[in-house]
């Protein structure tokens, strides 16, 4: 006597697969398979499958039931001619696929886009685009250049099409702009032709980098733009970005309906910064979109930077007037005048390479400071002076200060005091010159930060010290 073995229960994976194969859209009734095989594509279909009325329901069902459309690559000129030929009857006209013969007209239309942009060296590129191009279109482009595509795979044909278009594009571009140099490195302008759209992407002038040194002569100015602490630009749609206009960088975008009371719609915690005091004149001169400031470190808002200044690089985004590089000495004087004694450039600006910001940020030079502080109780000289100057050459253990712990890792860092002195006493107030290694927290070296910096001036004196002001006197770089 035989008995049938019990059938194993169906696996969860098979159940899920069967459910997917029988699933359909609630809005249009379209079955999920075979068109939407992945969960992502099916979720996207259901997300946008929300017709509002009967007419949209009918159109939506028609769209969902239609087979996936193949992308037709046409030129702007061919599309315009087709639209004119089709008239107002609403009948779609047949348009031509891209061909090498259309490149002169395409370059001619590009010339209009480049009006007002100064350039000498251009980087020309060709891309298949997100949609790509069909094999027959690619084969036609290759055949137009005199190359056969027999027994060549689809990927190779598309690559050959890119090369054919690129070669012809260079020829047509140089005919239109004979004084231009085609460059693969450090171009003034980047142009990219999308074969799937048969049009150029927006021309992109490459950034111009200027280097120099600045002195910050007043306190209360950050080095770079400081976003508003109250709104973080959520009410203004801005992140401290100000565009150059007829009145310079002070001109802001139109205020949103709900304006932040703290920043009054500017998006900035502080109305001025070293970045803008230097950058707004240069952005206007080069007709750039905006600027990015790269400094060799930064001083606190309430700290001045004197001496020979702090090295920096200013990156001008998408400048259309490159001839201003011949006016750097005059522009330096204009920047100093416009800054009105708040910031000063030390010497003329110079052109910089694109690798300079990274090199600048990687340096760790020693710095010399002057700090003025008050000692609780009377200053006993020479005993207290000897205790302070004995800290020269000492290694400090500095835990991340309380004032910056919200944006810095909580670590104990070793720093060295290279030299101390002279020390000038004025009653219970002292002025001390300090040369220390890069990264030393000078304020904390004086007041001790509740024991987070060891040793400190406060700890060796055994009395509380209050920092009144701090200046960076020299950056040894």
ChimeraX attribute file (.defattr): number of C-alpha atoms within 10 A of each C-alpha:
attribute: neighborCount
match mode: 1-to-1
recipient: residues
	/A:1	2
	/A:2	4
	/A:3	5
	/A:4	5
	/A:5	6
	/A:6	6
	/A:7	6
	/A:8	6
	/A:9	6
	/A:10	8
	/A:11	8
	/A:12	9
	/A:13	9
	/A:14	10
	/A:15	11
	/A:16	10
	/A:17	11
	/A:18	11
	/A:19	11
	/A:20	18
	/A:21	15
	/A:22	10
	/A:23	14
	/A:24	16
	/A:25	13
	/A:26	11
	/A:27	15
	/A:28	20
	/A:29	12
	/A:30	14
	/A:31	17
	/A:32	19
	/A:33	14
	/A:34	7
	/A:35	14
	/A:36	16
	/A:37	12
	/A:38	11
	/A:39	11
	/A:40	9
	/A:41	13
	/A:42	17
	/A:43	12
	/A:44	11
	/A:45	15
	/A:46	14
	/A:47	9
	/A:48	9
	/A:49	17
	/A:50	14
	/A:51	15
	/A:52	9
	/A:53	8
	/A:54	9
	/A:55	9
	/A:56	12
	/A:57	16
	/A:58	12
	/A:59	13
	/A:60	17
	/A:61	16
	/A:62	12
	/A:63	12
	/A:64	16
	/A:65	14
	/A:66	9
	/A:67	9
	/A:68	9
	/A:69	6
	/A:70	9
	/A:71	12
	/A:72	17
	/A:73	24
	/A:74	20
	/A:75	23
	/A:76	16
	/A:77	13
	/A:78	17
	/A:79	16
	/A:80	13
	/A:81	14
	/A:82	16
	/A:83	17
	/A:84	11
	/A:85	13
	/A:86	14
	/A:87	12
	/A:88	8
	/A:89	6
	/A:90	8
	/A:91	10
	/A:92	11
	/A:93	14
	/A:94	12
	/A:95	16
	/A:96	13
	/A:97	18
	/A:98	23
	/A:99	18
	/A:100	18
	/A:101	11
	/A:102	16
	/A:103	20
	/A:104	17
	/A:105	14
	/A:106	21
	/A:107	19
	/A:108	13
	/A:109	15
	/A:110	19
	/A:111	13
	/A:112	9
	/A:113	13
	/A:114	16
	/A:115	9
	/A:116	9
	/A:117	17
	/A:118	15
	/A:119	20
	/A:120	14
	/A:121	18
	/A:122	21
	/A:123	17
	/A:124	19
	/A:125	18
	/A:126	19
	/A:127	19
	/A:128	18
	/A:129	13
	/A:130	10
	/A:131	14
	/A:132	16
	/A:133	21
	/A:134	16
	/A:135	16
	/A:136	14
	/A:137	20
	/A:138	29
	/A:139	20
	/A:140	19
	/A:141	25
	/A:142	24
	/A:143	16
	/A:144	16
	/A:145	16
	/A:146	9
	/A:147	14
	/A:148	13
	/A:149	17
	/A:150	8
	/A:151	7
	/A:152	12
	/A:153	10
	/A:154	15
	/A:155	11
	/A:156	13
	/A:157	24
	/A:158	24
	/A:159	14
	/A:160	21
	/A:161	27
	/A:162	21
	/A:163	17
	/A:164	21
	/A:165	24
	/A:166	18
	/A:167	14
	/A:168	15
	/A:169	21
	/A:170	15
	/A:171	15
	/A:172	18
	/A:173	21
	/A:174	13
	/A:175	13
	/A:176	15
	/A:177	13
	/A:178	10
	/A:179	11
	/A:180	14
	/A:181	15
	/A:182	16
	/A:183	15
	/A:184	12
	/A:185	9
	/A:186	14
	/A:187	18
	/A:188	23
	/A:189	24
	/A:190	19
	/A:191	17
	/A:192	16
	/A:193	22
	/A:194	21
	/A:195	25
	/A:196	22
	/A:197	22
	/A:198	22
	/A:199	20
	/A:200	19
	/A:201	13
	/A:202	13
	/A:203	15
	/A:204	17
	/A:205	23
	/A:206	18
	/A:207	22
	/A:208	21
	/A:209	23
	/A:210	21
	/A:211	20
	/A:212	20
	/A:213	18
	/A:214	23
	/A:215	22
	/A:216	27
	/A:217	15
	/A:218	15
	/A:219	16
	/A:220	15
	/A:221	25
	/A:222	21
	/A:223	21
	/A:224	20
	/A:225	23
	/A:226	19
	/A:227	19
	/A:228	23
	/A:229	12
	/A:230	15
	/A:231	21
	/A:232	19
	/A:233	21
	/A:234	15
	/A:235	16
	/A:236	22
	/A:237	16
	/A:238	21
	/A:239	17
	/A:240	21
	/A:241	19
	/A:242	22
	/A:243	18
	/A:244	21
	/A:245	14
	/A:246	8
	/A:247	11
	/A:248	17
	/A:249	20
	/A:250	16
	/A:251	13
	/A:252	18
	/A:253	14
	/A:254	9
	/A:255	15
	/A:256	13
	/A:257	9
	/A:258	11
	/A:259	17
	/A:260	20
	/A:261	10
	/A:262	14
	/A:263	20
	/A:264	14
	/A:265	24
	/A:266	28
	/A:267	30
	/A:268	25
	/A:269	19
	/A:270	18
	/A:271	16
	/A:272	19
	/A:273	21
	/A:274	20
	/A:275	20
	/A:276	25
	/A:277	22
	/A:278	23
	/A:279	23
	/A:280	24
	/A:281	21
	/A:282	26
	/A:283	25
	/A:284	20
	/A:285	20
	/A:286	19
	/A:287	20
	/A:288	23
	/A:289	16
	/A:290	21
	/A:291	25
	/A:292	16
	/A:293	20
	/A:294	22
	/A:295	23
	/A:296	21
	/A:297	17
	/A:298	14
	/A:299	18
	/A:300	15
	/A:301	16
	/A:302	13
	/A:303	20
	/A:304	22
	/A:305	24
	/A:306	19
	/A:307	15
	/A:308	17
	/A:309	22
	/A:310	24
	/A:311	20
	/A:312	21
	/A:313	25
	/A:314	24
	/A:315	23
	/A:316	22
	/A:317	20
	/A:318	23
	/A:319	28
	/A:320	24
	/A:321	18
	/A:322	20
	/A:323	11
	/A:324	15
	/A:325	16
	/A:326	9
	/A:327	11
	/A:328	17
	/A:329	13
	/A:330	12
	/A:331	18
	/A:332	21
	/A:333	15
	/A:334	14
	/A:335	19
	/A:336	19
	/A:337	13
	/A:338	15
	/A:339	17
	/A:340	10
	/A:341	12
	/A:342	20
	/A:343	24
	/A:344	24
	/A:345	21
	/A:346	17
	/A:347	14
	/A:348	14
	/A:349	22
	/A:350	14
	/A:351	14
	/A:352	16
	/A:353	12
	/A:354	15
	/A:355	9
	/A:356	16
	/A:357	20
	/A:358	13
	/A:359	10
	/A:360	17
	/A:361	14
	/A:362	11
	/A:363	12
	/A:364	15
	/A:365	14
	/A:366	18
	/A:367	19
	/A:368	20
	/A:369	20
	/A:370	20
	/A:371	21
	/A:372	20
	/A:373	20
	/A:374	21
	/A:375	20
	/A:376	15
	/A:377	11
	/A:378	12
	/A:379	18
	/A:380	11
	/A:381	10
	/A:382	8
	/A:383	10
	/A:384	16
	/A:385	17
	/A:386	10
	/A:387	14
	/A:388	20
	/A:389	17
	/A:390	14
	/A:391	19
	/A:392	17
	/A:393	14
	/A:394	14
	/A:395	14
	/A:396	20
	/A:397	19
	/A:398	23
	/A:399	20
	/A:400	21
	/A:401	20
	/A:402	13
	/A:403	10
	/A:404	10
	/A:405	12
	/A:406	10
	/A:407	8
	/A:408	11
	/A:409	10
	/A:410	13
	/A:411	12
	/A:412	14
	/A:413	13
	/A:414	15
	/A:415	17
	/A:416	19
	/A:417	20
	/A:418	17
	/A:419	18
	/A:420	20
	/A:421	15
	/A:422	12
	/A:423	16
	/A:424	13
	/A:425	16
	/A:426	9
	/A:427	12
	/A:428	14
	/A:429	18
	/A:430	19
	/A:431	19
	/A:432	19
	/A:433	20
	/A:434	23
	/A:435	25
	/A:436	22
	/A:437	18
	/A:438	18
	/A:439	15
	/A:440	20
	/A:441	18
	/A:442	20
	/A:443	21
	/A:444	25
	/A:445	21
	/A:446	24
	/A:447	23
	/A:448	24
	/A:449	19
	/A:450	13
	/A:451	14
	/A:452	18
	/A:453	27
	/A:454	21
	/A:455	19
	/A:456	25
	/A:457	24
	/A:458	24
	/A:459	19
	/A:460	15
	/A:461	18
	/A:462	12
	/A:463	14
	/A:464	16
	/A:465	23
	/A:466	17
	/A:467	17
	/A:468	13
	/A:469	15
	/A:470	23
	/A:471	22
	/A:472	24
	/A:473	21
	/A:474	18
	/A:475	21
	/A:476	14
	/A:477	14
